[in-house]
């Protein structure tokens, strides 16, 4: 079967999805309300419902879902505890603008138990918003104007943070960038201690913060080394630069998130995705002296007062879902996610070796990325060696065999998944490689 045949077969099994793509595209760019999608051509997958680790599209096709609501539904769809919390809060009201009894304080306390570095927290509705606000806090706290991120790091759609975000081409400056945005950003090579030391020491007097993902998500869940993360903590502390961990994706990576895994205490942390239990909830938080700028009652008089609000930040409905989600992320659940993730990555790498093809997997815990390159993928430059067209073709073919992830080949395991589900995925992946003539 050629790639053309795969596309024809994909189109055949989705007449309702194809019709919905055409109808929605009249008023929605790409036919997608929020801009997220899987395929676009020949049509998008329009999802009718989800349950556990599966979704069904408008045509009734069932998929083992590793996209899981753009990495938000790690506990599965229609999780009973989350659904009960949502239904109970809906009966009281979805949001009031004013704080709701108990919810914010309880979730903040749960976060602090897991991440002791987060002494105070402010809720938002998206990870983009959390990252944007954390950088603004850092600039106000330090009086410096520049921020740094890792090449290949993804932090949402804030202007300067879209530069070298593993989606755009490395040399592309996204359209619509305002004056000064590019100049305010310092790019750091991941896992390169010597180069980062030189850059940070050169920029230290202007650098307010280093924002980075300990595990680089969009680049294929590539972990930074323990030595690199520890170095980043030491050099930022030395020069009074705030270290911000973007844990929007990795907060469920064990009870202590990625910072617990690395044994490093950042100054600020941004969080989201799983934390909202599938609802639009994110947060930024950290040191009390920094976050205290948001509270005129406790702030240091030498620091500026800040007002940052969010209409839907801390929405009671989302806080209730978040509390239910966080309470279910127990050590036993994390151990299960780690086990299925290891099993999946081992299976993918075994497939590559079995057929002598350059298929490889990266990741940690429940996070997995696949790549098509002879070069071992350990950082952003090696990630760029992977053939994205091949990966995208694999994802089309894989959907015909009942599994979906992201178009770039990232997968997130969810708690309802078992080793039998992973075997189903691996069998489908092998057949997908055969369908598009990557193996015989």
N, C-alpha and C positions, 0 to 999 in steps of 0.2 A: 504494500500500500504506500503510495506517495503522499507527500504533505498535502497535495491538492485533493487526493482522495479523502484524507482525514478531514479537511475543511468541508468537503461535500457531505460526508457522513455526519459531521457536527451540525451542519445546517439542516439536514434531513430530520434529525431527531428533535429539532427545536422550532417547529412552525409558530407556536404561540409566542415564544421568546423573540423570534424574528419579527413577528408582527408588532410586538410591544416595543421593540427597539425602534422600528420605523415610526410608530405613533409617538413615543416619548421624545424622539429626536426633533420633533417639530418645535418644541419649546425648551428642551433641555439639551445643552451641549453634551454630545456623546450619548444622549438618552439617559444620563445618570443624574439623579437629583443632587448628589453631593460630590460628583466627580470621581468617585471610586467605582471601579469595575474590574472585570476579569479579562474579557476578550474583545469587545467592541465589534470586531469583524469575524465572521460574517454576521454575527449578532451577539448581543450581550446575554448573559444568564440572568433572567429575572426570577428571583427566589419567591416561592409561594409560602413556605414555612420551614421551620427548623425544629429539630428535637434531638437532644443529646449531642452526638457528634456528626449528625447527618442533616442535610438540607434537601429540599425538593424544589425543582424549578417549575415554571408555569406549565410545562409539558408533562410534569409528573416524573421526570428523571431524578433519581436519587443519587446523591453524592456524599462520600466521606469527606468532610469539610475541614481542611487544614488552614483555611483563610479565617475562619471563626470570627466573623464580624470585624475584619481588619484587626485581628489579634486581641479582641476585647472579651470574647466569650470562652475563656480557658476552662470554665466550669461547665461548659456545654449550654446548648439552647434549652430554654424553658426549664432551667434549674429550679426545682421545687422551692428551695429556700429563698432564692431571689424573687421568684414570682410571687410568693406569699408576702414578702416585704413590700414589693411594689403595689400589690393589690390593697394591702392594708393602708398604705400611704395615699393611694389614689382616692380612697374613700374619705380621707381627711382634707385633701387638696394637694395639687401637684407642686405649687410654689406660691410664695407670699411676698417675696422681696425681703421681708423681715425674717430673722432667724427662726427656725422651728425648734421646738423643745427637744433637747437631748441629742439630736442627730449629729450636728456638726462636732460637738465636743466628743461624742463617742467614737466617731470615725477618726478624728484627729488623735485620740488616745490609742486606737488600734494601730495607726500608722507609727506612732512614737514607740510602741512596744516592739514593732518589727524593725524600725529604722530609728535608733536612738539619736542619730544626728539631727532628725527633724523635730526640733524643740517646739517650733510653732509652724502652723501651716495655713495657707489661704487656698480655697478651692476655686477652680475655674471650670469651664465647660470643654476645654480641649488642651491637648499637649502643646500645640502651637502657642496658645495663649500663655500657658505655664512657662514655656521657655522664653517667650518674649518678655514677660514680666520679671522673671528671675534675672535676666540680663539688665533690665532697667534698674532693678534693686541694686545689683552689683555696681553699676556705674554711679548711682547716687551714694552708695556706701563708701566707695573708694575715691570718688571725685575724678576718676579716669574715664576715658571715652571709648576705648577700643575693647573688643571681645575677640576671643580665639575659639576656634572649633577644629576638629580633625577633618582632614580631607576624606570625603566619603561618608562623613557623619550626617545622619538625617535628623532634623529637629523641627519638622513642620514647615509651614509656608511663610514664615516671617521673612521679609525682604532679603537681608544679607545671608540668612541661614540656608537659603536655597542654593547658594553657590557651592559647587562640588558636593552635592548631597547624595551621590550614588545613583540618582535617577537621571539628572542632566549629564551631558558629556562634560568631562573634566575642564575643558577650556571654554565652555559656554558660560556667559553671564546672562542669567534669565532676563527676559524682556520685562520692561516696566520698573527696573531698579532705580530708586531715587538717588539724587546727587548725594555723594558721601557714603552711601551704604557699603559699597565695595571697599572703600578706603578704611572703613571702621572695623573691618574683619581681618583677623590674622589667621592664616591657615597653617595647621601643624600636621606633619606626617605621622600617622599612627604607628606605634611600635618602634619608632626611631628615636631613641633617647638622645643621641648626640645632636641630631638635627634640631630636635625640639628645644634642647638646652640653649643652643645658639640663638634660635629665633626668640625664645622667651626672654633671654637676657638682653637681647637687642631692643625688645618692645616693652620691657617691664615697667617703665615709668608711665606708659600710656595704657597699660593693660589692666582692665577691671576684673575680667573673669576668663577662665577657661571652661567652656561647656563641652562635655563630651559623653558619648555612650561608652560605658565600660565594655559592652558587647555591641558591635556595630550592626544594627538590625537590617536596614535595607541593603547593605553590602553583603548580606548572606549570613548574618549572625556570626560575625567573626569576633572572637574574644581578643581583647588586648591582653598582653602578657602581664603577669603579676608584677614583674620588675618595672614595666612601663607605668602601670597605674600607681605603684608606690612612688616612682620618680615624680610623677605629675603632682602627687600630694606634697612631696617634699619641696619642689621648686616653687610651687604656688605659695606655699606657706612662707617660704624664705623671702619672697618679694611682696607679700601682702596682696596677692591676687586671689580672688575667690574661686574656689574649685566647685564647679556645679556638675553633678552627675545627672545626666538625662536617663531616668529610669521609667520613662513613660511606658516602655515595653517590658523592661526587665524587673519591675517590682515583684512579680510572682516567682522570680528565680531563687527559690528558697525563702525561708522565713525572713532573712535579712536582706533580700534583694541582691543585686550585684555588688553593692558595697559590703554586704556581709560575706559574700563569696571571696572578695578581694581583701577583706580586712582593712578597708580604708574608710575614713570618716570625712565625707565632703562637707563643704560649708553650706551649700544649698543642694536640694534635690528636686527634680521635677518628676511628676508621676502621672499616670493615667491608664488608659486601656482597661486592663482587667480590674483595676481598682473600682470602676463604676458598675461592675456586674452587667455590662452590656448597655449601660445608659451613658449619656454624655457627661462624664465627670473626670476632671483632672485636678492637679494641685501642684503648688510649689511651696517649699518650706525648708527650714534649716535652723541656723543659729538664731538665738533669741535677740542678740544685738542687731542683727541684720533685719530680721522680720519685724523687730520692734519699731522700725521706722513707719510701719503701717498703723501703729497704735500710739497716739499722742500722749497717752497716760503713762507709758513706760519708756518711751524712746530716749536715747542719749541726747541731751540738749545740744551737743556739738554736731549732731547729724540732722539732715533735712527731714522734715515730715513728708510722707508720701500718701497719696490717695489713689489706690487702685481698686476698682470695683468691677463686678461682672454680674450682669442681670441674671444669668442662669448659673453662675458659679455657686456651688453649695445649694442647688435646688433640692428641696426635701425629698422628692421622689428619687433623685439620683443618690443622695446620701443614704437613704434607706436601702437601696439596692447595693451600694458600696459596702455598707456594714455587713449585710448578709454574705456578700462575696468574700470579704476579708476574713470573716469568721470561719469560712469553709476551707481557706488555704492553710491547712494544718501541715505539720511535718510529714505525716503519712501521705497526704495528697502530693506534696512536693516530691517525695521519694518515688511515688508512682509516675509522675511526670518525667522525672529524671530517667527512670528505668525504660519507659517507652521511647523517650528521645534517644537514649543510647542505642537501643535495639534498632531504631529506624536508621540512624546514621551508620551503624555497622552494616546494616542490610544494603544501604545505598552504595557504600564503599566496596562491599563484596561484589555487588553487581558490576561495578566498573572493572574490578580485577578479573572477574569471571569471563567477561567478554573482551577484555583488553581494550577498553575505551576510556577516554579521559573524563569520566563521570566521577565526581567526588562530592562529599558532604562536609559542611562545617556547622558549628553550633555548639550549644551547651543546653543542658536541661531539656525543656520542651521545645526549644528553638532550633530549627534546622534550615540550612540553605544548601541548594545544589548548584554545581558549577560544571562547566564543560571546558576544561583546559588541562594540558599536561603539567602546567605549573602548579605547585602546591599553593592553595589559597590561604594566606595567613595575614594579609593586610589589604589596604585599598589598591595599591599598584597591582598586586597579583589578582585581586578581584576583577580588575579591568581586563585581564587576559582571558577571562571566560567569554565564550561566544554566546551573547545574549539572544541572538536569533535562534540558535539551537535550543536554548533553554525554553524560550517562548513556544517553539514548536513541540517540545516535549510536553509542555503544560496543556496544549490543545489536545494532543493525543491521549494524555493521561485522563483528561475529562471524559473521553469516550469509554474509559475503563473504570469510571465511577469515583475518581478522587480529584479534588481541586485544592490549589494553594494560591499563591500570587502569580501574576504573569512573569515575575522575575525569578520564580523558583524558591520562594520562602514558604516554610511550613511551620505551623504551631500546633503541637499536640494538645488535646484537651482531656480533662479528667475522665470522661466516659470511654475513652479509647482503650482498647485492650491489645495484647500482642496479636490476636487474630485480626484486628483491624489493621495493624501495621503490616501483617503478612498480606492482607488484601491489597494494601497500597503498593507493596513491593512487587507483587505479582502483576499488578496493573502497570507499574513503571517499566518492568521488563518488557511487557507486551507493547507498551507505547514506544519504547526504543526500537522494537522490531517493526512496528507499523510504519515508522518514518525512516526505515532503512539505516538506522544507526548501528544496529547489530543484525546478524543473520539468524 
